[in-house]
Amino acid sequence: MNTEELYKLKFPIGEFKKPDVITSEMITTWIQDIEQFPKAIENATKHLTIEELNWQYRPNGWTIKQVVHHCSDSHMNSMIRFKLALTEDAPTIRPYYEDRWATLVDGIDDNLKDTLFLLKGLHAKLGKLLRHISEEELSKVFVHPEHGKRFRLDETIGTYAWHSNHHLAHVKQAITHKGHFE
């Protein structure tokens, strides 16, 4: 498999590109994507067998179950980052080793029930929070020490909408390819 094919498997919807201007329509769409993600991921995975949950979305990539568990981990961190930025002045957030988290017992669990339950509640709560952020608050920032830069909340809403769609595409890709890539 060549580099371009591997890139497309890693980023099936492309990488997130921050728009030069973020409109209220974009934010509304992004929030809808975030709110709809739990149902979409549940629909994509609800009839999968344990064998199918263990299909990878690309060579040397995570399994479907790891992707789903990762989304709950990542989006819990996202909620905290939004709340920190809304209540503090440019807080430095705490990064985490997502690759290590994906190998913990809850990251490799064959049962997605609790994770899907968590995602539903978390995304409902996150959607409520995001729908009530004022235009002024959208410009608030947090600092990500791993990247050494400040991230605005309006951009971060887009990032997490992309993240949801990105991993949903990974799950669908693994199902389409039945976990086999030549």
N, C-alpha and C positions, 0 to 999 in steps of 0.2 A: 504494500500500500504506500503510495507516495505522500509527500508532505501536504499537498493541497487536499487530498482525500482525508487525511487524518485531521487537518484543520476543520474541514466541514463536519466531521463527526464530533469534534470537540465543541464547535460553535455552530450548531445546525441552524440557528436563526441569526448568526453573525454576532459580533461583539457589541456591547452597549456603546452607543455614541451619543454623548451629551449634545442636545440641540443647542445652537447658538442662542436661541430665544425659547424659553419654556412658557407655553401659553396655558391658560386655565383649562382649555379644552384637552390639552395633553395630560395635565394633571388628573382631570376627571377620568379620562380613559385609563391612565395608569392605575388609579385607585380601583376602578372596575376590574382590571386584570388581576390585581392583588386580591380583591374580594372573591373573584370567581375561581381562583386557583385551587382551593381545596376540593371543590366539587369536580373540577376537571381532572385533577390527579387521582381522585377516588374513582371516577368513571374509567380512567385509563388502566387502573390496577385492580379493580374489584373482582374480576374473574380470573386473575392470574394464579397459576399453581405456584407452589414453592420453587419448583424447578425454574419456572418463568421469572419469578421475582429475583432469581440469581443470575439472570442474563445481564451481560454488560452492555453498555450503550456504545462502547468503542473498545478497541484493543487496549488492555491495561487500564480500563476505566472502571468506575464504580458499577455496582450492580443496580438494578432497578430499586431494590429495597434500600440500598445505601443512599441513592439519590433522594428518595422520599424522606428518609430519616434525616438526611442532611438539610433538606428544606426546612424542617421544623427547627433544627438547631440554628440555622442561619437566620431564619425569620424571627426567632426569639431574640437573637442578638440585635436584629434590626429594630424591633420594638423598643428595646432598651436604648439603642442609639438615638432614636427619635425623641424619646422622653428625656434623655440627658441633654440633648441639644435644645429642647424646649424649656428646660428648667435651669440650665447653667449657661455660662458665657463661654462658648467655643471649647467644650470639654474634649479632652483626649480620651478616645474610646479604647477599650481593651480588645486587641485582636485575639484570635484563638487559632489553634491548629486544626482546621477542618478535616484534613486528611487523617489525623490521629483520632478525632472524634468519630469519624466514619468507621473505625475499626473497633470501637467500644461495643459492649454487648448490646446496647440499645440501637446501635448503628448497623448491626448485622442481623437484627431480629427478623425472622421470617413472617412475623405477624405485624401488619401495618395498622391494625385497628386503633391502638392508642395514639399512634403518630397522626393518623388521619383525624381523629377526634381532637387532638391538640391543634392541628392546623386549622380546623374549622373554627374553633374558639379564638385562636390567636389572630387569624385573618379577619374575623368579624370585629374583634377589638381594635386591631390595627386600622381597618377600614374606617371605623367610627372616629378614631383619633385623627386620621389623615383628612377626613371630610370636614373636620372642625379646626384645622390649622388656618390661621389668618394669612393674608397675603404677606404681611410683615414677617410673620413667623416662618414663612417659606424660605426666607433669606438667612435664617439662623444656620449655624454650621457646627460640625464636630470635626475634630482632628483625628485622622487615622495615622498612627505612628508608623505603620508598615509602609505606607505610601508617602508619608511626610507631607501631606497636603490636607487642606480643608475641604470638606464636602458640604454643600448647601442641602437643605432638606428638600427643596423642589427637585434637585438632581437625584437625590437619594430615593425619592418616590419612583422616579423613572428607572433607577438601577434595580430596585426590588421588583418592579413589574417585569422588567426584562429578565431578572433572575428566575422568577416564577415561570415565565414562558420558555426560557432557556432549558430549565430542567424538565418541564413538561415535554418539550421536544426530545430531550434525551430518553425519557421513558418510552415515548412513541417510537423513537428510532430503534431502541433495543427490541421492542416488540416486532417491528417491521423486519428487522434482520435476524430475529430469533436468537440474539446474542452471538451471532457468528459473523465474522468479518474476514474476508480474504484479501 
